[in-house]
Amino acid sequence: MLTIDVMPQPPPLATFSYSVLAGRNDAFRTWLRDLLMLAVAAPGFVGVSRSEQGSPSGATSWKITYRFESASDRENWMRSSTLAKAHAEAGTLFALPPQAISDTDDGTARMMVVTSHVAPGREADWRAAQARLNAAVVGFPGFDGLDIFKPSDDGHDWTTVLTFRSERDLENWKNSEERRYLLSQFEEASHDGVDVGPASFGTWFAARAAGSRPVPEWKQAMVVLAVLYPLVSFYDITLGNAAGQGLAVAGHQVIKGLGLPFPVVVFLGNAIGTVLLTWVLMPAAIGLFNWWLDPAASRDQTIRGAVILVALYVLEVAAFSYVFETWGF
């Protein structure tokens, strides 16, 4: 019997943009470090990411995205006196008041996956030690993001995903005295597994990490290809033609196009594809192949899954080849 795990919905996000005055970036980073130390202690906090971008005027635009377990946790943080007080204290740093914006999670440069086996009854101790570690890493140079994944209903393994701007930043954190000291406070530290590697497909597959092993990248790539090929092909036939020059079959107009320039058509395809991949197609595909993506999957499971995916590729190519040849696309 095939078991399909239901993937969790993306965590609620709270994103703020900050326009920092020229010459005030160092002061802003100090303020941000203190703010993030408060954020990681907020109820329901599960992750944070940040980015910055300069402008010709000399000001720097920063974007900070917090992730929470529930929408109520997110709203409590956004309306908290802690956040309001922090914004008020830093008012002289900003060219414009902080803005809450709608946004999505972004990708990462280098990723560290840490899995902690927590003995039953020791969750509170682990959370306290982990909170101290999180407070330290958010202020570390090169830090970009933090995600915490709860164990399954019958498990005891917590997964923490840290992301950094570069491999050097990640190595500096791994080898820092601050991290070594904080890890020494974990009684269960010897049970922690660490994997460091490029985040080829962001955090789609991060929650499937088992122990010190992430999902093999070739498995990630095979699943992504199985989803991406039919998505792109279907878009080209339908919405792509509708946005572009339209579609005529055997001299008869089937789709009347909007006549948009080709770069715009491509952009729309990427935008639609990103949304569908992130929140619809990839979660469904990962749930379907959950048994195969498991890093602890047996050799027989690995071979069987690879064969199924190759067969799926053949069916997809055959189906779209038939459509293109039959209808003259």
C-alpha positions as CSV (number, residue, x, y, z in Angstrom):
1,M,0.0,0.0,0.0
2,L,1.3,3.4,-1.0
3,T,1.4,5.9,1.9
4,I,1.3,9.6,1.0
5,D,2.4,12.0,3.7
6,V,0.7,15.4,3.7
7,M,3.3,18.1,3.6
8,P,2.9,21.1,6.0
9,Q,1.7,24.4,4.6
10,P,4.4,27.1,4.3
11,P,4.8,28.9,7.7
12,P,3.2,32.3,8.1
13,L,5.6,35.1,7.3
14,A,6.1,38.5,8.7
15,T,8.3,40.6,6.4
16,F,9.5,44.2,7.0
17,S,11.5,46.5,4.7
18,Y,13.8,49.1,6.1
19,S,15.4,52.0,4.1
20,V,18.6,52.7,6.0
21,L,20.3,56.1,5.6
22,A,23.7,56.4,3.9
23,G,26.5,55.8,6.4
24,R,24.2,54.2,9.0
25,N,24.5,50.5,8.0
26,D,26.9,49.6,10.8
27,A,24.6,51.0,13.4
28,F,21.6,49.3,11.7
29,R,23.4,45.9,11.8
30,T,24.1,46.3,15.6
31,W,20.4,47.2,16.1
32,L,19.2,44.3,13.9
33,R,21.4,41.8,15.8
34,D,19.7,42.9,19.1
35,L,16.2,42.7,17.5
36,L,16.8,39.2,16.1
37,M,17.9,38.1,19.6
38,L,14.4,39.2,20.8
39,A,12.7,37.6,17.8
40,V,14.1,34.1,18.3
41,A,12.5,34.1,21.8
42,A,9.1,35.1,20.5
43,P,6.3,32.5,20.9
44,G,5.9,30.4,17.7
45,F,9.2,31.6,16.1
46,V,10.6,29.0,13.6
47,G,12.9,31.0,11.3
48,V,14.2,34.2,9.9
49,S,16.0,35.4,6.8
50,R,17.4,38.8,5.7
51,S,18.7,40.5,2.6
52,E,20.1,43.9,1.7
53,Q,20.4,45.9,-1.5
54,G,22.1,49.3,-2.1
55,S,20.7,52.2,-4.1
56,P,22.3,55.1,-6.1
57,S,21.2,57.5,-3.4
58,G,23.5,55.8,-0.9
59,A,20.6,54.4,1.2
60,T,20.4,50.6,1.7
61,S,17.2,48.7,1.5
62,W,17.0,45.8,4.0
63,K,14.3,43.1,4.1
64,I,13.8,40.9,7.1
65,T,11.4,37.9,7.0
66,Y,10.3,36.1,10.1
67,R,8.6,32.7,10.0
68,F,6.1,31.5,12.7
69,E,4.2,28.3,13.5
70,S,0.8,30.0,13.2
71,A,-0.8,33.1,11.9
72,S,-1.7,34.2,15.4
73,D,2.0,33.9,16.4
74,R,2.9,36.1,13.4
75,E,0.3,38.7,14.3
76,N,1.4,38.8,17.9
77,W,4.9,39.5,16.9
78,M,3.9,42.2,14.3
79,R,1.8,43.9,16.9
80,S,4.1,43.4,19.9
81,S,5.3,46.2,22.1
82,T,8.8,44.7,21.7
83,L,8.9,45.2,17.9
84,A,7.2,48.7,18.2
85,K,9.7,49.8,20.8
86,A,12.6,48.6,18.7
87,H,11.4,50.4,15.6
88,A,10.9,53.6,17.6
89,E,14.4,53.4,19.1
90,A,16.0,53.1,15.7
91,G,14.0,55.8,14.0
92,T,17.0,58.0,13.3
93,L,18.6,55.2,11.2
94,F,15.8,55.2,8.6
95,A,15.1,57.3,5.6
96,L,11.5,56.0,5.7
97,P,9.5,54.4,8.5
98,P,9.7,50.5,8.5
99,Q,7.1,48.9,6.2
100,A,5.3,45.6,6.6
101,I,5.1,44.0,3.2
102,S,3.8,40.8,1.6
103,D,6.6,38.5,0.5
104,T,7.7,34.9,0.0
105,D,10.6,33.0,1.3
106,D,13.8,33.2,-0.8
107,G,16.6,30.8,-1.6
108,T,19.9,30.4,0.1
109,A,23.6,30.3,-0.6
110,R,25.2,27.8,1.8
111,M,23.2,25.6,4.2
112,M,24.0,23.8,7.4
113,V,21.5,21.1,8.5
114,V,21.7,20.1,12.2
115,T,19.6,17.3,13.5
116,S,19.3,16.9,17.3
117,H,18.0,13.8,19.0
118,V,16.3,15.0,22.2
119,A,15.5,12.4,24.9
120,P,11.8,12.3,26.0
121,G,11.2,14.7,28.8
122,R,14.2,16.9,27.9
123,E,12.5,19.1,25.3
124,A,12.4,22.2,27.6
125,D,16.2,21.9,28.3
126,W,16.9,21.5,24.6
127,R,14.7,24.5,23.7
128,A,16.5,26.7,26.2
129,A,20.0,25.7,25.0
130,Q,18.8,26.0,21.3
131,A,17.4,29.5,22.0
132,R,20.9,30.7,23.2
133,L,22.5,29.2,20.1
134,N,19.9,30.8,17.8
135,A,20.4,34.2,19.5
136,A,24.2,34.0,18.8
137,V,23.9,32.9,15.2
138,V,21.5,35.6,14.1
139,G,24.1,38.2,15.0
140,F,27.0,36.3,13.3
141,P,28.6,37.8,10.2
142,G,27.2,36.3,7.0
143,F,24.1,34.9,8.6
144,D,21.2,34.8,6.2
145,G,18.5,32.5,7.5
146,L,17.3,30.1,10.2
147,D,14.5,27.4,10.0
148,I,13.5,24.9,12.8
149,F,11.5,21.8,11.9
150,K,9.7,19.9,14.6
151,P,9.9,16.1,14.9
152,S,7.1,13.9,13.5
153,D,4.4,12.8,15.9
154,D,6.3,9.7,17.1
155,G,9.8,11.1,16.7
156,H,12.4,12.9,18.8
157,D,14.6,14.4,16.1
158,W,14.6,18.2,15.7
159,T,16.1,19.7,12.5
160,T,17.6,23.1,12.3
161,V,18.6,24.6,9.0
162,L,21.1,27.5,9.0
163,T,22.0,29.5,5.9
164,F,24.9,31.8,5.2
165,R,25.9,34.1,2.4
166,S,29.1,32.2,1.6
167,E,31.0,29.1,2.4
168,R,33.6,31.2,4.3
169,D,30.9,32.7,6.5
170,L,29.5,29.2,7.2
171,E,33.0,27.8,8.0
172,N,33.7,30.8,10.3
173,W,30.5,30.0,12.3
174,K,31.3,26.3,12.4
175,N,34.8,26.9,13.8
176,S,33.9,29.8,16.1
177,E,34.7,29.7,19.8
178,E,31.2,31.1,20.5
179,R,29.5,28.1,18.8
180,R,31.8,25.6,20.5
181,Y,31.1,27.1,23.9
182,L,27.3,27.0,23.3
183,L,27.4,23.5,22.0
184,S,29.1,22.4,25.2
185,Q,25.9,23.3,27.0
186,F,24.0,20.6,25.1
187,E,24.0,17.4,27.1
188,E,22.8,15.6,24.0
189,A,25.3,17.4,21.7
190,S,27.1,14.1,20.8
191,H,23.9,13.0,19.2
192,D,23.7,16.0,16.9
193,G,24.4,15.3,13.2
194,V,25.6,18.1,10.9
195,D,25.5,18.3,7.1
196,V,26.9,21.3,5.2
197,G,26.2,21.7,1.5
198,P,24.9,24.0,-1.3
199,A,21.2,24.6,-1.1
200,S,20.5,23.5,-4.6
201,F,16.7,23.6,-4.2
202,G,16.3,25.9,-1.2
203,T,14.4,24.3,1.7
204,W,12.0,22.2,-0.3
205,F,13.8,19.0,0.8
206,A,15.3,20.2,4.1
207,A,12.6,18.7,6.3
208,R,13.4,15.2,4.7
209,A,17.0,15.3,6.3
210,A,17.6,12.3,8.5
211,G,20.4,12.4,11.0
212,S,23.4,13.9,9.4
213,R,22.3,13.0,5.9
214,P,20.4,15.4,3.6
215,V,18.3,14.2,0.6
216,P,20.8,13.2,-2.1
217,E,21.0,16.0,-4.7
218,W,20.5,13.6,-7.6
219,K,17.2,12.6,-6.1
220,Q,16.2,16.2,-5.6
221,A,17.0,16.9,-9.2
222,M,15.1,13.9,-10.5
223,V,11.9,15.0,-8.7
224,V,12.2,18.6,-9.8
225,L,12.7,17.6,-13.4
226,A,9.6,15.4,-13.3
227,V,7.5,18.4,-12.1
228,L,9.2,21.2,-14.1
229,Y,9.1,19.6,-17.6
230,P,5.2,19.2,-17.8
231,L,4.7,22.5,-16.1
232,V,6.8,24.4,-18.6
233,S,5.3,22.4,-21.5
234,F,1.7,23.0,-20.4
235,Y,2.4,26.7,-19.9
236,D,3.9,27.1,-23.4
237,I,0.8,25.5,-25.0
238,T,-1.8,27.4,-23.0
239,L,-1.0,30.6,-21.1
240,G,2.2,31.2,-23.0
241,N,0.4,31.3,-26.3
242,A,-2.4,33.3,-24.7
243,A,0.0,36.0,-23.5
244,G,2.0,36.0,-26.7
245,Q,1.0,35.8,-30.3
246,G,-1.8,33.3,-29.9
247,L,-2.3,29.8,-31.4
248,A,-3.7,28.7,-34.7
249,V,-4.2,25.0,-35.5
250,A,-4.7,24.0,-39.2
251,G,-5.4,27.7,-40.0
252,H,-8.1,28.1,-37.3
253,Q,-7.5,30.5,-34.4
254,V,-7.6,28.4,-31.2
255,I,-6.1,30.9,-28.7
256,K,-6.2,34.7,-29.3
257,G,-3.0,36.1,-28.0
258,L,-2.5,39.4,-26.1
259,G,0.6,40.2,-28.2
260,L,2.9,40.7,-25.2
261,P,6.7,40.9,-26.0
262,F,8.5,37.5,-25.6
263,P,10.5,38.6,-22.5
264,V,7.2,39.5,-20.8
265,V,5.8,36.1,-21.7
266,V,8.9,34.4,-20.3
267,F,8.7,36.5,-17.1
268,L,5.0,35.5,-16.6
269,G,5.9,31.9,-17.1
270,N,8.6,32.1,-14.4
271,A,6.4,33.9,-12.0
272,I,3.5,31.5,-12.4
273,G,5.8,28.5,-12.3
274,T,7.5,29.7,-9.1
275,V,4.2,30.0,-7.3
276,L,2.9,26.6,-8.5
277,L,6.2,24.9,-7.7
278,T,6.6,26.4,-4.3
279,W,3.1,26.0,-2.9
280,V,1.4,23.3,-5.0
281,L,3.4,21.0,-7.2
282,M,6.6,20.4,-5.2
283,P,4.9,19.7,-1.9
284,A,2.6,17.2,-3.7
285,A,5.5,15.6,-5.5
286,I,7.6,15.4,-2.3
287,G,4.7,13.9,-0.5
288,L,4.2,11.3,-3.3
289,F,7.9,10.3,-3.3
290,N,8.4,10.7,0.5
291,W,9.4,7.0,0.8
292,W,12.1,7.4,-1.9
293,L,13.5,10.8,-0.8
294,D,14.2,9.5,2.7
295,P,18.0,9.5,3.1
296,A,17.7,6.2,4.9
297,A,15.8,4.5,2.0
298,S,17.1,1.0,1.2
299,R,18.9,0.1,-2.0
300,D,15.8,-1.6,-3.4
301,Q,13.6,1.5,-2.6
302,T,16.2,3.8,-4.3
303,I,16.3,1.6,-7.5
304,R,12.5,1.3,-7.6
305,G,12.0,5.0,-7.2
306,A,14.5,5.9,-9.9
307,V,12.9,3.4,-12.3
308,I,9.4,4.9,-11.6
309,L,10.8,8.4,-12.3
310,V,12.5,7.4,-15.5
311,A,9.2,5.8,-16.7
312,L,7.4,9.0,-15.7
313,Y,9.8,11.0,-17.9
314,V,9.1,8.7,-20.8
315,L,5.4,9.1,-20.4
316,E,5.6,12.8,-20.1
317,V,7.8,13.2,-23.2
318,A,5.5,10.8,-25.2
319,A,2.4,12.6,-24.1
320,F,3.6,16.1,-25.1
321,S,5.2,14.7,-28.3
322,Y,1.8,13.3,-29.3
323,V,0.1,16.6,-28.5
324,F,2.6,18.7,-30.4
325,E,2.6,16.3,-33.5
326,T,-1.2,15.9,-33.5
327,W,-2.1,19.6,-33.1
328,G,0.9,21.1,-34.8
329,F,2.1,23.2,-31.9
